[in-house]
């Protein structure tokens, strides 16, 4: 079943991160195939609705990067003790993005080489955070080193097959035909971001057109910015929510449901929408007259073809197209202190939730779920189970300090 989790709303912030540095202009960067092939297909991992691909920098070992269409520059969020990376022409700068906090320090490096399977990039700018503010590895259950976006999308035609978990990159001069059952939409490329026009139907039946950033790096379905249009309304049934971590601090807001989302001939019904607090998104409110963004909980219901060179996007519905949208029906979040190991702990418990009602606490270790050892389950399997359907009973065996607990909860939809 489709799922949405607050754990990785943090990537929303990066859509609007502003990177500035002083000094001489960087040499022009290039990205190209290393052979005469017309396309390259790369398998990816899908965790929390986010695409993770292998990237090498200056001949490093393969690093794990989230493919985020909302991010302009390649960003390294964390290097682990076992990772070795050499960067060129590095200097310190400060970064400012979404969130209610302060600027952070980073290294700004020019003249770097990027490698993906069958692809090479020269003279690239890379930013390295001095502090791992996102904790992507613990939240995603695997080592995640950074985020990459516009460097890929602007140089190729990009097809994302969420069903088979394959990313296909085509030469930018190809004129791909619209697939059978597919539909094509104009893309507005403004300041490295891709926008599309769509329609939302609100709880009161009002329908309006919205301009949205397309963001493969946001795990949610849709985010709407109330201050951008007085016709946008907060649903009567909402819950307070921590929406993620921005470059400049936490992003808080509310989660509610809209009646439908429409793009071209495709209509998705009864989906959760996030409504960030105005202070958290102040840096984005005056950019490109946008009303919000589309995240991967919508995109993953299609095979998506991003054709930046021809300013268009194509969608072909897949088997997930008609699946219902759910939002965190347990009321708790999990993380792993040991990325790559199936070791899970409760990281956050939401008030007035099933998890709160049965007494779960942050720090509780998950040992067994419905009779199955958690060591045999990866992060995505756990999340799919937790958000399978309302009314389902889940039996948990936990360890709290030296005590072992057996509890049972019923999944509930709270919006």
Phi, psi and omega per residue, in radians:
X1 nan 2.691 3.124
X2 -1.199 2.617 -3.046
X3 -2.520 2.640 3.017
X4 -2.412 2.430 -3.065
X5 -2.387 2.531 3.110
X6 -1.263 -0.211 -3.037
X7 -0.973 -0.701 -3.049
X8 -2.042 0.433 2.924
X9 -1.129 -0.260 -3.139
X10 -0.966 -0.477 -3.120
X11 -1.250 -0.314 3.055
X12 -0.951 -0.693 -3.059
X13 -1.067 -0.589 -3.012
X14 -1.262 -0.213 3.104
X15 -1.055 -0.465 -2.987
X16 -2.161 0.249 3.135
X17 -1.106 2.335 3.138
X18 -1.859 2.152 -3.098
X19 -1.901 2.219 3.119
X20 -2.326 2.512 3.079
X21 -2.633 2.715 3.117
X22 -1.804 2.886 3.110
X23 2.111 -2.998 -3.121
X24 -1.272 2.615 3.100
X25 -1.030 2.490 3.133
X26 -1.308 2.670 3.054
X27 -1.108 2.638 -3.108
X28 -1.081 2.294 -3.135
X29 -1.572 2.718 3.127
X30 -2.428 2.611 3.025
X31 -2.359 2.314 -3.024
X32 -2.724 2.794 3.025
X33 -1.250 2.543 3.096
X34 -1.573 0.051 3.082
X35 -2.388 -3.101 3.141
X36 -1.604 0.243 3.137
X37 -1.141 2.708 3.112
X38 -1.532 -0.330 -3.123
X39 -2.674 2.736 3.064
X40 -2.292 2.314 3.108
X41 -1.959 2.266 -3.073
X42 -2.175 2.154 3.043
X43 -1.201 2.561 3.096
X44 -2.316 2.845 3.024
X45 -1.720 2.478 3.118
X46 -2.036 1.943 -3.122
X47 -2.269 2.259 -3.095
X48 0.960 0.599 -3.106
X49 1.232 0.133 -3.075
X50 -1.843 2.462 -3.097
X51 -1.543 2.191 3.131
X52 -2.052 2.157 -3.090
X53 -2.185 2.762 3.111
X54 -1.477 2.314 3.111
X55 -2.370 2.371 3.023
X56 -1.912 2.477 3.128
X57 -2.146 2.112 3.134
X58 0.914 0.746 3.074
X59 1.340 0.286 3.125
X60 -1.202 2.999 2.938
X61 -1.129 2.726 3.120
X62 -0.990 2.233 3.096
X63 -1.888 2.701 -3.101
X64 -1.686 2.082 -3.128
X65 -2.130 2.432 2.995
X66 -1.374 2.304 3.088
X67 -1.522 1.909 -2.984
X68 -2.183 1.884 -3.115
X69 -1.183 -0.187 -3.137
X70 -1.599 0.009 -3.044
X71 -1.940 2.299 -3.118
X72 -1.368 -0.894 -3.007
X73 -1.876 2.668 3.075
X74 -1.222 2.269 -3.029
X75 -2.204 2.164 3.033
X76 -1.676 2.073 -3.077
X77 -1.634 -0.477 3.127
X78 -2.870 2.454 2.952
X79 -2.020 2.314 -3.124
X80 -1.504 2.918 -3.063
X81 -1.006 -0.572 -3.086
X82 -1.475 -0.081 -3.088
X83 -1.564 2.456 3.105
X84 -2.182 2.222 -3.078
X85 -2.563 2.292 3.091
X86 -1.916 2.208 -3.132
X87 -2.029 2.602 -3.097
X88 -1.730 2.547 2.969
X89 0.838 0.966 -3.063
X90 -1.574 2.472 3.040
X91 -2.609 2.811 -3.078
X92 -1.500 2.486 3.028
X93 -2.494 3.085 3.018
X94 -2.035 2.572 -3.138
X95 -2.072 2.558 3.126
X96 -2.308 2.313 3.138
X97 -2.583 -2.642 -3.132
X98 -1.329 2.810 3.111
X99 2.031 2.874 -3.091
X100 -1.854 1.150 -3.107
X101 -2.593 -2.385 -3.002
X102 -2.202 3.001 3.064
X103 -1.187 2.744 3.099
X104 -2.186 2.752 -3.138
X105 -1.581 2.594 3.097
X106 -2.619 2.863 2.963
X107 -1.648 2.400 3.099
X108 -1.981 2.130 -3.029
X109 -2.225 2.321 3.141
X110 -1.929 2.897 2.993
X111 1.240 0.546 -3.109
X112 -1.698 2.694 3.084
X113 -1.833 2.354 3.073
X114 -1.956 2.512 3.071
X115 -2.335 2.279 2.897
X116 -2.099 2.887 3.120
X117 -0.941 2.016 3.115
X118 1.384 0.110 -3.035
X119 -2.396 2.507 3.097
X120 -2.363 2.526 3.055
X121 -2.242 2.401 -3.105
X122 -2.022 2.653 3.024
X123 1.021 0.816 -3.057
X124 -1.691 2.551 3.047
X125 -1.526 2.355 3.138
X126 -2.303 2.396 3.086
X127 -1.954 2.378 -3.131
X128 -2.134 2.036 3.117
X129 -1.205 2.378 3.111
X130 -1.335 -0.292 -3.141
X131 -2.356 2.383 -3.141
X132 -1.409 1.371 -3.038
X133 -1.339 -0.337 -3.049
X134 -1.640 -0.422 -3.109
X135 0.894 0.782 -3.088
X136 -1.070 -0.678 -3.061
X137 -1.126 -0.804 -3.130
X138 -1.217 -0.536 -3.123
X139 -1.369 -0.478 -3.076
X140 -1.808 -0.077 3.051
X141 1.319 0.275 3.121
X142 -2.712 2.824 3.106
X143 -1.187 2.130 3.050
X144 -2.170 2.193 -3.016
X145 -1.769 -0.394 -3.106
X146 3.135 -2.851 -3.045
X147 -2.403 2.382 3.114
X148 -2.348 2.555 -3.085
X149 -2.628 -1.542 -2.963
X150 -1.032 -0.540 3.097
X151 -0.975 -0.554 3.133
X152 -1.506 -0.870 -3.000
X153 -1.165 -0.590 -3.078
X154 -1.365 -0.329 -3.051
X155 -1.764 -0.195 -3.084
X156 -2.462 2.884 2.848
X157 -1.530 2.182 -2.951
X158 -1.997 2.068 3.067
X159 -1.885 2.204 3.106
X160 -1.951 1.992 3.067
X161 -1.770 1.726 -3.096
X162 -1.209 -0.444 3.119
X163 -1.190 -0.914 -3.081
X164 -1.557 -0.149 -3.104
X165 1.032 0.921 3.083
X166 -2.255 2.384 3.073
X167 -1.877 2.138 3.115
X168 -1.995 2.197 3.114
X169 -1.884 2.200 -3.135
X170 -1.910 2.691 3.048
X171 -1.031 2.470 -3.022
X172 -1.197 -0.315 -3.115
X173 -1.538 -0.031 3.111
X174 -1.285 2.615 3.067
X175 -1.959 1.539 -3.071
X176 -1.228 2.437 3.075
X177 -1.360 2.637 3.083
X178 -1.195 2.164 -3.114
X179 -1.102 2.728 3.058
X180 -1.016 2.416 -3.079
X181 1.224 0.035 -3.124
X182 -1.601 2.958 3.103
X183 -2.457 2.543 -3.094
X184 -1.907 2.520 -3.099
X185 -2.330 2.523 3.059
X186 -1.246 2.416 3.043
X187 -1.830 2.381 3.008
X188 -1.784 1.973 3.136
X189 -1.713 1.936 -3.101
X190 -2.281 2.098 3.117
X191 0.893 0.830 3.086
X192 1.311 -0.086 3.141
X193 -1.734 2.557 3.101
X194 -1.801 2.228 -3.134
X195 -2.067 2.652 3.062
X196 -2.451 2.637 3.062
X197 -1.652 2.396 -3.131
X198 -2.517 -3.138 3.118
X199 -2.196 2.499 3.030
X200 -2.157 2.476 3.052
X201 -1.979 2.086 -3.008
X202 -1.502 3.084 -3.047
X203 -1.029 -0.517 -3.098
X204 -1.575 0.091 3.120
X205 1.637 -0.199 3.131
X206 -1.185 2.385 3.081
X207 -1.997 2.460 3.086
X208 -2.606 2.684 3.125
X209 -1.497 2.441 -3.136
X210 -2.309 2.635 3.065
X211 -1.845 2.104 -2.970
X212 -2.210 2.443 2.956
X213 -1.259 2.404 3.045
X214 -1.587 2.078 -2.951
X215 -2.272 1.694 3.090
X216 -1.219 -0.213 -3.134
X217 -1.651 0.178 3.046
X218 -1.982 2.238 -3.032
X219 -1.448 -0.190 -3.083
X220 -1.385 -3.088 3.103
X221 -1.520 -1.062 -3.104
X222 -2.601 2.517 3.049
X223 -2.120 2.323 -3.103
X224 -2.132 2.353 -3.093
X225 -1.766 1.795 -3.059
X226 -0.971 -0.680 -3.095
X227 -1.177 -0.221 -3.057
X228 -1.427 -0.259 -3.117
X229 -2.757 2.113 -3.100
X230 -1.124 -0.278 3.105
X231 -1.395 -0.298 3.073
X232 -1.257 2.243 -3.043
X233 -2.143 2.531 3.045
X234 -1.373 2.248 3.125
X235 -1.062 2.668 -3.123
X236 -1.178 -0.496 3.132
X237 -1.864 1.821 -3.128
X238 -2.362 2.903 3.023
X239 -2.276 2.472 3.034
X240 -1.125 2.468 -3.052
X241 -2.573 2.523 2.919
X242 -1.522 1.967 -3.016
X243 -1.567 -0.193 3.090
X244 2.520 -2.939 -3.084
X245 -2.100 2.157 3.079
X246 -1.672 3.004 3.087
X247 -0.999 -0.520 -3.067
X248 -1.935 0.296 3.078
X249 2.362 -3.007 -3.091
X250 -1.256 2.626 3.050
X251 -2.027 2.031 3.136
X252 -1.998 2.879 3.127
X253 3.010 -2.591 -3.100
X254 -2.313 2.718 3.057
X255 -2.120 2.274 3.056
X256 -2.528 -3.022 -3.122
X257 -2.045 2.530 2.968
X258 -1.905 2.721 -3.092
X259 -1.142 -0.744 -3.106
X260 -2.837 2.800 3.037
X261 -2.203 2.301 -3.067
X262 -2.232 2.266 2.997
X263 -2.355 2.002 -3.050
X264 1.044 -2.235 -3.127
X265 -1.534 -0.065 -3.071
X266 -1.675 2.318 -3.133
X267 -2.240 2.160 3.080
X268 -1.871 2.326 -2.999
X269 -1.811 2.577 2.925
X270 0.868 1.213 -3.095
X271 -2.098 2.621 3.118
X272 -1.290 2.483 3.077
X273 -2.221 2.482 3.074
X274 -1.728 2.540 -3.136
X275 -2.227 1.572 -3.097
X276 -1.128 2.573 3.044
X277 -1.085 2.566 -3.069
X278 -1.036 -0.695 -3.100
X279 -1.105 -0.602 -3.093
X280 -1.222 -0.471 -3.045
X281 -2.050 0.359 -3.064
X282 -0.963 -0.630 -3.102
X283 -1.175 -0.296 -3.070
X284 -1.817 -0.172 -2.947
X285 -1.201 -0.466 -3.087
X286 -1.870 0.327 -3.110
X287 -1.764 2.062 2.970
X288 1.028 0.355 3.139
X289 0.936 0.617 -3.131
X290 -1.356 2.641 3.095
X291 -1.900 0.010 -3.131
X292 2.650 -2.654 3.109
X293 -2.586 2.807 3.042
X294 -1.815 2.251 -3.134
X295 -1.866 -3.069 -2.982
X296 -1.329 -0.223 3.072
X297 -1.270 -0.299 2.935
X298 -1.586 -0.860 -3.053
X299 -1.028 -0.626 -3.053
X300 -1.204 -0.109 3.077
X301 -1.494 0.070 -3.115
X302 -2.380 2.810 2.703
X303 -1.495 2.179 -3.003
X304 -1.967 2.272 3.062
X305 -2.022 1.982 3.071
X306 -1.647 2.048 -3.126
X307 -2.067 1.282 3.128
X308 -1.030 -0.730 -3.119
X309 -0.982 -0.552 3.132
X310 -1.915 0.201 3.075
X311 0.885 0.985 3.095
X312 -2.637 2.833 3.070
X313 -2.350 2.519 3.079
X314 -2.122 2.477 3.095
X315 -2.187 2.357 3.028
X316 -2.245 2.040 -3.093
X317 -1.099 2.534 3.085
X318 -2.029 -2.947 -3.043
X319 -1.181 -0.270 3.111
X320 -1.515 -0.073 -2.977
X321 -0.976 -0.718 -3.061
X322 -1.675 0.087 3.133
X323 -1.208 2.510 3.125
X324 -1.222 2.769 3.091
X325 -1.674 2.205 3.072
X326 -2.059 2.763 3.110
X327 -2.361 1.908 2.989
X328 0.566 1.336 -3.046
X329 -1.483 -0.064 3.061
X330 -1.586 -0.594 -3.090
X331 1.528 0.228 3.018
X332 -2.431 2.733 3.113
X333 -1.918 2.664 3.095
X334 -2.157 2.729 3.035
X335 -2.564 3.007 3.096
X336 -2.222 2.123 3.090
X337 -1.194 -0.263 -3.114
X338 -2.136 1.448 -3.116
X339 -0.938 2.289 -3.107
X340 1.689 -0.291 3.077
X341 -1.836 2.528 -3.140
X342 -1.443 1.205 -3.126
X343 -2.221 1.984 -2.960
X344 -2.153 2.436 3.061
X345 -2.290 2.714 3.048
X346 -1.278 2.177 -3.113
X347 -1.802 -0.420 -3.097
X348 -2.769 2.437 3.095
X349 -2.121 2.234 -3.078
X350 -1.528 2.421 3.119
X351 -1.085 2.597 3.086
X352 0.966 0.678 -3.136
X353 -2.081 2.879 3.068
X354 -0.957 -0.682 3.133
X355 -1.111 -0.705 3.126
X356 -1.171 -0.665 -3.107
X357 -1.132 -0.566 -3.135
X358 -1.663 0.064 2.986
X359 1.547 0.324 3.082
X360 -1.101 2.549 -3.135
X361 -2.271 2.576 3.021
X362 -0.972 2.367 -3.110
X363 1.777 -0.283 3.086
X364 -1.083 2.327 3.119
X365 -1.635 2.308 3.098
X366 -1.476 2.156 -3.125
X367 -1.868 -0.700 -2.996
X368 -2.633 2.416 3.114
X369 -2.285 2.100 -3.119
X370 0.876 0.701 3.081
X371 1.472 0.008 -3.112
X372 -1.880 2.295 3.137
X373 -1.126 2.240 -3.122
X374 -1.123 -0.367 3.101
X375 -1.141 -0.320 3.141
X376 -1.628 0.039 -3.028
X377 -2.111 2.350 3.037
X378 -1.512 3.047 -3.057
X379 -1.035 -0.749 -3.077
X380 -1.169 -0.639 3.096
X381 -1.096 -0.729 3.121
X382 -1.069 -0.806 -3.083
X383 -1.180 -0.651 3.089
X384 -1.106 -0.667 3.123
X385 -1.184 -0.781 -3.095
X386 -1.114 -0.536 -3.091
X387 -2.026 0.654 -3.080
X388 -1.259 -0.890 3.077
X389 -2.958 2.590 3.100
X390 -1.065 2.513 3.111
X391 1.602 -0.191 -3.137
X392 -1.285 2.421 3.099
X393 -1.610 2.365 -3.140
X394 -2.147 2.189 3.085
X395 -1.761 2.224 -3.086
X396 -2.115 2.384 2.926
X397 -1.926 2.193 -3.034
X398 -2.171 2.780 2.981
X399 -2.119 2.174 3.113
X400 -2.141 1.884 -3.007
X401 1.013 -1.956 -3.139
X402 -1.834 0.056 -3.080
X403 -1.749 2.621 3.072
X404 -1.941 2.322 -3.074
X405 -2.171 2.476 3.024
X406 -2.079 2.082 -3.098
X407 -2.322 2.867 3.124
X408 -2.391 2.442 3.100
X409 -2.351 2.780 3.062
X410 -1.966 2.205 -3.128
X411 -1.139 2.371 -3.096
X412 -2.330 2.462 2.990
X413 -1.647 2.096 -3.026
X414 -1.797 0.080 3.061
X415 -2.308 nan nan
